[in-house]
Amino acid sequence: MSNDPERIEAVRGTYDPSVDRFTSIGNVATGRGASYVIAASDSSASDKSQADAVCDGTADDVEIQSALTTLNTAGGGILVIMQGTYDITATLTVGDWTTVQGTGKVDFVLNATESLTDITLRARSFKSLMTNLDHSGGNTNITIKNIRIDFQGDGRDDEQNWAGFWFQNCEYVTMEDCRGYDVVKVVDIDAGYEAFGILITDSLYVDLNRCEGSNCGYEGIGIRGPNRYVTLRNCFGWTNERHFIQVARFAMTDSDGGQDVSMYDCYGDTTLTIHGTATLTSRNITMTRCYAGGFLKAIGDCSFIRFRDCEGGILTAGYTGTHKSILITPSGNDNELIENIIIEGLKHIGLASAWSYPVDIRFDADNCVMRNIIVKDSYMTGGACISIQDSGSGNEIHNLIIENNHGKEVTGGFSASSVFIYDQDTTGCIKSMIVKNNYVAVDTVFQIDSTITDMYLTDNELGDSTTIFSYGGAGAVTNLRSKDNLGYVTSNKGTSTLVNGNTSIVVAHGLDITPDAGNIQITPIETLNNASFFWVDTITSTQFTINVDSDPGQDVDFAWRISD
């Protein structure tokens, strides 16, 4: 497969929307500006008069495939499909350097008595309405525009894999304004069968623009297997059984997941998912301004995943399930590595009717590692803005960074109290956490039910929260370092006077913690006179005591400082 720029210009040509025609197609010599034109039985008289072939409304795939075969024999070209409805009974195959361009509203409707070709990929057979010609050797430079597939999926075989569009082992695929709809809504998912509106497998340099996959038995748009350099813009999907977009392994048991995948302004009412395993990874994936009615999630072994200005859990009032935007989890697979996940600019507005986790980090497997998980520049309201759960063993989180976020409770919320970071029922998996530059107004900033090792808390505004730390069960923080947090004072300084005739003075330190003795520095401002030495004891959450060994015989001022 090759990508010759001159040949691309020769084949793709120029489309003039003012006359709804290709007016120039480079070196392809035709009087109408298209290699081949097909009209439907219900196309207009004008469209029919310009067509090379007019379909009769029965098995229209015969005329369409004949044109595609002619173009393939000629080395490529443009097939223009006039507005209308086309009856499809067999699989359409598209070859190299070929553009299929619909004009107006073009519907390919799958006949109830279809005989789609059963094509096998890695021990799984699929039937699709439109696919590329050579799955084994591959194809290059395929463009599909303005084609809508209606599978009329009810009642079809539920023990079969299906796809509206399927492009396998291709380079340079462009799809614009295409739709895969009603692709067998009911398939036996538990037995491993899936149905897709649009399926891309094992391909390079793929662009999907304004494409839709809706009402499908598994995914609206599936980016499956080791695809690379894939871009989706303004794509969407509704009422799919599982995901509206998923970037994952092909069969969930073999092949790597996608790499170098970018999604912009994609919207659906179910989940948008990135999926890998310990040996079959998905990585270098960015979602920007994407919205999910369910939630966006990174599961299994995946790395370098970035969520930018996204929103999940877009649900209606009265919803009573767990309301979340982003889920990060190994999804039941042991020994997974999830790393370098950035959640930036998330917007999550919790519902009053449901328990809400804007960011849900959870282990449901053993011996997994997450590291370099960053949540920043986000606005979150919920029962627990960031929830960490561990129902497995041997799991660890390193470098969980929570920075520059706005966390608030849900007004009239479902939960009795709101939490900013909830370490719930874990086994001490959090090994390092940095929390800085956040504004938090909740009931409890940190609810900790296990041991967190190494927490750095700095430059946060916490004064509008009721409680900073609440501990349950074996909850504790080992090596907490805190500095410059408004509403959580952990360092202070002042002067106190030991009055003549006394040998001790109680000092109110004004901290929100009980300081360690080693962090209290005492310096006499005047000479001790009759006393020889001093010390500190009786340290509590509100005060400490400065003692001298004997009455100094005069007033003595002491400067004190408590560092964190």
C-alpha positions in Angstrom: 0.0 0.0 0.0 1.3 3.5 -0.9 0.3 7.1 -0.4 1.2 9.0 -3.6 0.1 12.6 -3.2 -0.3 13.1 -7.0 -2.5 10.0 -7.2 -4.6 11.2 -4.3 -5.2 14.5 -6.2 -6.0 12.6 -9.4 -8.6 10.3 -7.8 -10.3 12.4 -5.1 -10.8 15.6 -7.2 -12.9 18.6 -6.3 -16.6 18.5 -5.2 -18.7 21.6 -5.9 -21.6 21.7 -3.4 -23.4 24.5 -5.4 -24.2 22.1 -8.2 -23.9 18.9 -6.0 -21.4 17.4 -8.4 -17.7 16.6 -8.7 -16.5 19.3 -11.2 -12.9 18.3 -11.3 -11.3 14.9 -10.6 -7.8 15.4 -11.8 -6.7 12.8 -14.3 -10.0 10.8 -14.4 -11.6 11.7 -17.7 -15.4 11.9 -17.4 -17.9 14.5 -18.7 -19.8 14.9 -15.4 -16.8 15.1 -13.1 -17.3 11.6 -11.6 -16.0 8.1 -12.5 -19.4 6.5 -12.1 -22.9 7.7 -11.1 -25.7 5.5 -9.7 -29.3 6.5 -9.0 -31.9 4.8 -6.8 -35.3 3.8 -7.9 -36.7 6.7 -5.9 -34.1 9.3 -7.1 -35.3 12.4 -8.9 -35.8 12.3 -12.7 -32.9 14.7 -13.0 -30.6 12.5 -11.0 -31.7 9.4 -13.0 -31.0 11.2 -16.3 -27.3 11.7 -15.3 -26.7 8.2 -13.9 -24.7 5.4 -15.5 -27.0 2.9 -13.8 -30.5 3.3 -12.2 -31.4 0.7 -9.5 -34.8 -0.9 -9.4 -35.2 -1.0 -5.6 -34.4 -4.8 -5.4 -30.9 -6.1 -4.7 -29.4 -2.7 -5.6 -26.1 -3.9 -4.3 -25.7 -5.6 -7.7 -25.4 -2.3 -9.6 -23.3 -0.7 -6.8 -20.8 -3.5 -6.6 -20.5 -3.6 -10.4 -19.5 0.0 -10.4 -17.0 -0.6 -7.5 -15.5 -3.5 -9.3 -15.1 -1.4 -12.4 -13.4 1.3 -10.5 -11.1 -1.2 -8.8 -10.1 -2.7 -12.1 -9.3 0.8 -13.4 -7.1 1.5 -10.3 -9.6 3.6 -8.5 -12.0 6.5 -9.0 -15.1 8.1 -7.7 -18.5 6.5 -7.3 -21.3 9.0 -6.8 -24.5 7.7 -5.2 -27.5 9.9 -5.9 -30.0 10.7 -3.2 -32.4 7.9 -2.5 -32.9 4.5 -0.7 -31.0 1.4 -1.9 -31.9 -2.2 -1.1 -28.8 -4.1 -0.1 -28.7 -7.9 0.1 -24.9 -8.6 -0.2 -21.6 -7.1 1.1 -20.2 -4.2 -0.8 -16.4 -4.2 -1.2 -14.3 -1.0 -1.8 -10.9 -1.2 -3.4 -7.8 1.1 -3.4 -8.0 4.8 -4.3 -11.7 4.8 -4.3 -14.2 7.4 -3.1 -17.9 6.6 -2.5 -19.7 9.9 -2.3 -23.4 10.1 -1.4 -25.3 13.2 -2.5 -28.2 14.4 -0.4 -29.9 11.7 1.8 -28.5 8.3 0.8 -29.7 5.2 2.7 -28.4 1.7 2.3 -31.0 -0.5 3.8 -30.2 -4.1 4.6 -32.8 -6.5 3.2 -34.4 -9.0 5.6 -33.1 -11.9 3.4 -29.5 -10.6 3.3 -26.6 -12.8 2.2 -23.7 -10.8 3.6 -20.3 -12.4 3.2 -19.0 -14.1 6.4 -15.4 -12.8 6.8 -13.0 -14.3 9.5 -10.4 -12.3 11.4 -8.4 -14.0 14.1 -10.9 -16.8 14.6 -13.9 -14.4 14.7 -16.3 -14.2 11.8 -18.1 -10.9 10.9 -20.8 -9.9 8.5 -20.7 -6.3 7.3 -22.6 -4.3 4.7 -19.6 -2.4 3.5 -16.0 -3.3 3.8 -12.7 -3.1 2.0 -11.8 -5.5 -0.8 -8.6 -7.2 0.6 -8.5 -7.9 4.3 -5.4 -9.9 4.0 -3.2 -7.8 1.8 -4.8 -4.6 2.8 -6.2 -1.5 1.0 -5.2 2.1 0.8 -6.9 5.5 0.2 -10.5 4.7 0.7 -13.0 7.6 1.2 -16.6 7.2 2.2 -18.9 10.3 2.4 -22.5 10.8 3.2 -23.6 7.1 3.3 -26.1 6.0 5.9 -26.5 2.3 6.6 -29.7 1.1 8.2 -29.3 -2.6 9.2 -32.9 -3.0 10.3 -31.4 -5.2 13.0 -34.3 -6.7 14.8 -34.7 -10.4 14.5 -31.3 -11.2 12.9 -29.0 -13.9 14.2 -27.9 -13.1 17.7 -25.0 -15.6 17.6 -23.1 -13.7 14.9 -20.8 -10.7 14.8 -22.1 -7.8 12.7 -20.8 -4.4 11.4 -22.4 -1.7 9.3 -19.1 -0.4 7.9 -15.9 -2.5 8.5 -12.4 -1.5 7.3 -9.6 -4.0 8.1 -5.9 -3.6 7.4 -6.2 -0.3 5.6 -4.1 2.8 5.2 -5.6 6.3 4.7 -9.3 5.8 5.4 -11.6 8.8 5.5 -15.2 8.7 6.5 -17.4 11.8 6.6 -21.1 12.1 7.5 -21.6 8.4 7.6 -24.0 6.5 9.8 -24.2 2.9 11.0 -27.6 2.4 12.5 -29.7 -0.4 14.1 -26.9 -3.0 13.7 -28.5 -6.0 15.4 -29.5 -4.5 18.7 -29.8 -7.9 20.4 -26.8 -10.1 20.2 -25.5 -12.7 22.7 -22.8 -10.6 24.3 -22.3 -13.1 27.1 -21.3 -15.7 24.4 -18.8 -13.2 22.8 -20.8 -11.8 20.0 -20.8 -8.1 19.1 -22.4 -5.7 16.7 -20.9 -2.4 15.5 -22.2 0.6 13.6 -18.6 1.4 12.4 -15.7 -1.0 12.9 -12.0 -0.1 12.3 -9.4 -2.9 12.8 -5.7 -3.1 12.3 -5.5 0.1 10.2 -3.3 3.3 9.9 -4.2 6.9 9.3 -8.0 6.9 9.8 -10.2 10.0 9.9 -13.8 9.8 11.0 -15.7 13.1 10.8 -19.3 13.7 11.8 -19.9 9.9 11.8 -22.6 8.1 13.9 -23.0 4.7 15.3 -26.4 4.2 17.0 -28.7 1.5 18.3 -26.1 -1.2 17.9 -25.8 -4.5 19.8 -22.4 -3.6 21.3 -20.6 -0.5 20.1 -21.6 2.5 17.9 -18.0 3.0 16.8 -15.3 0.4 17.5 -11.6 1.2 17.1 -10.3 -2.4 17.6 -6.9 -4.0 17.4 -3.6 -2.3 16.8 -4.9 0.8 14.9 -2.6 3.8 14.8 -3.0 7.5 14.0 -6.8 7.5 14.2 -8.8 10.8 14.6 -12.5 11.1 15.4 -14.2 14.5 15.2 -17.8 15.3 16.0 -18.8 11.7 16.1 -21.7 10.5 18.2 -23.8 7.5 19.1 -27.1 6.8 20.8 -28.8 3.8 22.5 -25.9 1.4 21.9 -25.9 -1.7 24.2 -22.4 -1.0 25.7 -20.2 1.8 24.3 -20.7 4.6 21.9 -16.9 4.6 21.2 -14.3 2.1 22.3 -10.6 1.9 21.6 -9.6 -1.6 22.6 -8.1 -5.0 21.6 -9.9 -6.7 18.7 -11.4 -9.7 20.4 -10.6 -8.8 24.0 -8.3 -11.8 24.0 -5.7 -11.0 21.3 -4.0 -8.0 19.6 -2.9 -4.7 21.0 -5.3 -1.9 21.5 -5.2 1.4 19.7 -2.3 3.8 19.7 -2.1 7.5 18.8 -5.9 8.0 18.8 -7.4 11.4 19.1 -11.1 12.2 19.7 -12.6 15.7 19.5 -16.1 16.8 20.3 -17.6 13.3 20.4 -20.9 12.8 22.2 -22.9 9.7 23.2 -25.4 8.5 25.8 -23.4 5.5 26.9 -19.7 5.1 27.7 -16.5 6.2 25.9 -13.9 3.5 26.7 -10.2 2.9 26.4 -9.3 -0.8 27.1 -6.1 -2.8 27.2 -4.5 -5.7 29.2 -1.1 -6.4 30.7 0.2 -7.7 27.4 -2.1 -6.0 25.0 -1.9 -2.3 25.6 -3.8 0.9 24.5 -1.8 4.1 24.7 -1.3 7.6 23.5 -5.0 8.5 23.4 -6.5 11.9 23.8 -10.1 12.9 24.4 -10.9 16.6 24.0 -14.3 18.1 24.7 -15.9 14.7 24.7 -19.2 13.9 26.5 -20.6 10.6 27.7 -24.1 10.0 29.1 -22.5 7.1 30.9 -18.9 7.8 31.7 -15.5 8.0 30.1 -13.2 5.2 31.3 -9.6 3.9 31.0 -9.6 0.2 31.9 -7.0 -2.5 31.8 -3.4 -1.8 30.8 -3.3 1.6 29.2 -0.9 4.5 29.3 -0.6 8.1 28.2 -4.3 8.8 28.2 -5.5 12.4 28.4 -9.0 13.6 29.1 -9.3 17.3 28.3 -12.4 19.5 28.9 -14.6 16.4 29.0 -17.8 15.7 30.8 -19.4 12.4 31.8 -22.4 11.2 33.6 -24.7 13.5 31.7 -27.9 12.1 33.2 -31.4 13.3 33.9 -32.7 14.4 37.3 -34.0 11.5 39.3 -31.3 9.0 38.2 -30.5 6.8 41.2 -27.4 4.8 40.1 -23.8 5.7 40.8 -23.2 8.9 38.9 -19.6 9.3 37.6 -17.6 11.0 34.9 -14.4 9.1 34.6 -13.6 5.5 35.7 -10.0 4.2 35.9 -9.8 0.5 36.7 -8.0 -2.8 35.7 -11.5 -4.2 35.3 -10.9 -7.5 36.9 -7.5 -8.3 35.2 -4.6 -9.0 37.5 -1.0 -7.6 37.0 -2.2 -4.6 35.1 -0.2 -1.3 34.7 -2.1 1.9 34.2 0.1 5.0 34.0 0.3 8.6 32.9 -3.4 9.4 33.0 -4.2 13.1 32.8 -7.7 14.4 33.6 -7.8 18.0 32.8 -10.7 20.5 32.7 -13.3 17.9 33.8 -16.7 19.3 34.4 -19.0 17.2 36.6 -22.2 18.4 38.2 -23.5 15.8 40.7 -27.2 14.9 40.9 -29.2 15.3 44.1 -30.8 11.9 43.5 -27.6 9.8 43.2 -24.3 9.0 44.9 -21.7 10.8 42.7 -18.1 10.1 42.0 -16.7 12.5 39.3 -13.4 10.6 39.3 -13.6 6.9 40.3 -10.3 5.1 40.7 -10.8 1.5 41.7 -9.0 -1.9 41.9 -11.1 -5.0 41.5 -8.1 -7.3 40.8 -4.7 -8.2 42.3 -1.1 -6.9 42.0 -1.9 -4.0 39.8 -0.1 -0.7 39.6 -1.3 2.8 38.8 1.2 5.6 38.6 1.3 9.3 37.6 -2.5 9.8 37.7 -3.2 13.6 37.5 -6.5 15.4 38.1 -6.2 19.1 37.4 -8.1 22.3 36.5 -11.5 20.6 37.0 -14.8 21.6 38.4 -16.5 18.8 40.4 -19.5 18.5 42.7 -20.4 15.1 44.2 -20.7 12.9 47.2 -17.0 12.1 46.7 -15.2 14.1 44.1 -12.3 11.7 43.8 -13.0 8.1 45.1 -10.3 5.5 45.5 -11.4 1.9 46.2 -9.5 -1.4 46.4 -11.2 -4.7 46.7 -8.1 -6.7 45.7 -4.7 -7.2 47.1 -1.1 -6.2 46.4 -2.2 -3.1 44.4 -0.4 0.2 44.5 -0.9 3.9 43.4 2.2 6.0 43.0 2.1 9.8 42.3 -1.6 10.6 42.5 -1.6 14.3 41.8 -4.7 16.5 42.6 -4.0 20.1 41.4 -5.9 23.3 40.9 -9.4 21.9 41.1 -12.7 23.2 42.4 -14.5 20.7 44.6 -17.9 21.3 46.1 -20.8 19.3 47.6 -24.0 18.7 45.7 -26.7 21.1 46.8 -29.4 18.9 48.4 -27.2 16.0 47.7 -28.1 12.3 48.0 -25.3 11.5 50.5 -25.5 12.6 54.1 -22.0 14.3 53.8 -19.7 15.3 50.9 -16.1 14.4 50.6 -13.3 15.7 48.3 -11.0 12.7 48.3 -12.4 9.4 49.6 -9.9 6.6 50.3 -12.6 4.0 51.0 -12.2 0.4 52.0 -8.7 0.2 50.5 -5.7 -1.8 51.7 -3.2 1.0 51.9 -2.6 1.1 48.2 -1.9 4.8 48.0 1.9 5.2 48.2 2.3 8.9 47.3 -0.2 11.8 46.9 0.2 15.4 46.1 -2.8 17.8 46.7 -2.1 21.4 45.9 -3.8 24.7 44.8 -7.4 23.3 45.2 -10.4 25.2 46.4 -12.6 22.8 48.4 -16.0 23.4 50.0 -17.3 20.1 51.3 -18.2 18.5 54.6 -14.9 16.5 54.8 -11.9 17.1 52.6 -10.2 13.7 53.2 -12.1 10.6 54.4 -9.3 8.0 55.0 -10.1 4.4 55.8 -6.6 2.9 55.3 -3.0 4.1 55.5 -1.8 6.6 52.9 2.0 6.8 52.7 3.5 10.2 51.8 1.0 13.0 51.4 2.1 16.5 50.4 -0.6 19.1 51.0 0.1 22.7 50.0 -1.5 26.0 48.9 -5.0 24.8 49.1 -8.1 26.8 50.2 -9.9 24.6 52.6 -11.6 27.2 54.9 -15.1 26.6 53.6 -15.0 22.9 54.5 -16.2 21.6 57.8 -13.6 18.9 58.5 -10.2 18.5 56.9 -9.3 14.9 57.9 -11.7 12.2 59.0 -10.3 8.7 59.7 -12.2 5.4 59.7 -11.1 1.9 60.5 -7.3 1.7 60.1 -7.2 5.2 58.5 -3.9 7.1 58.9 -1.5 9.2 56.9 2.2 8.3 57.3 4.5 11.2 56.6 2.1 14.1 56.0 3.8 17.3 54.9 1.5 20.4 54.9 2.2 24.0 54.0 0.4 27.2 53.4 -3.2 25.8 53.3 -5.9 28.3 54.1 -8.2 26.8 56.7 -5.7 24.2 57.7 -2.9 25.7 59.7 0.1 23.5 60.2 2.8 26.1 60.9 2.8 29.1 63.2 5.1 31.3 65.3 4.9 33.8 68.2 6.3 35.0 71.5 5.2 34.1 75.0 6.4 35.5 78.4 7.3 33.4 81.4 6.4 35.6 84.3 8.8 36.0 87.2 8.0 33.5 90.0 6.9 30.7 87.6 8.7 27.8 86.0 6.3 27.0 83.1 4.0 28.7 80.6 1.2 27.2 78.5 1.3 28.4 74.8 -1.8 28.2 72.5 -0.2 27.2 69.1 -3.3 27.9 66.9 -2.7 24.9 64.7 -5.2 22.5 63.1 -3.0 19.5 64.0 -1.1 18.2 67.0 2.6 19.2 66.3 5.5 16.8 66.7 7.9 17.8 69.5 10.7 17.8 66.9 9.0 20.6 64.9 8.7 23.0 67.8 11.6 25.5 68.1 12.0 27.6 71.3 14.5 30.5 71.7 14.9 32.6 74.9 14.9 36.3 74.0 16.4 37.3 77.4 18.9 35.4 79.6 17.5 32.7 81.7 19.2 34.3 84.8 18.7 31.8 87.6 17.4 29.0 85.4 19.9 26.7 83.6 17.8 25.0 80.8 14.3 24.8 79.3 12.2 22.1 77.5 8.8 21.5 76.0 6.2 19.0 77.0 2.4 18.4 77.2 1.8 18.9 73.5 -1.9 18.7 72.5 -4.0 19.6 69.6 -4.4 23.2 71.0 -1.3 24.0 73.1 2.1 23.1 74.5 4.1 23.9 77.6 7.5 25.6 78.0 9.3 24.7 81.2 12.5 25.9 83.0 14.4 24.0 85.7 14.1 26.9 88.3 12.5 30.3 88.7 14.6 32.7 86.5 14.0 35.6 89.0 12.7 37.8 86.2 10.3 37.8 83.2 11.7 35.9 80.3 10.3 36.2 76.7 10.5 33.1 74.5 10.2 33.1 70.7 8.6 30.0 69.3 8.1 28.6 65.9 6.3 25.4 64.7 7.3 24.2 61.2 5.4 21.5 59.2 
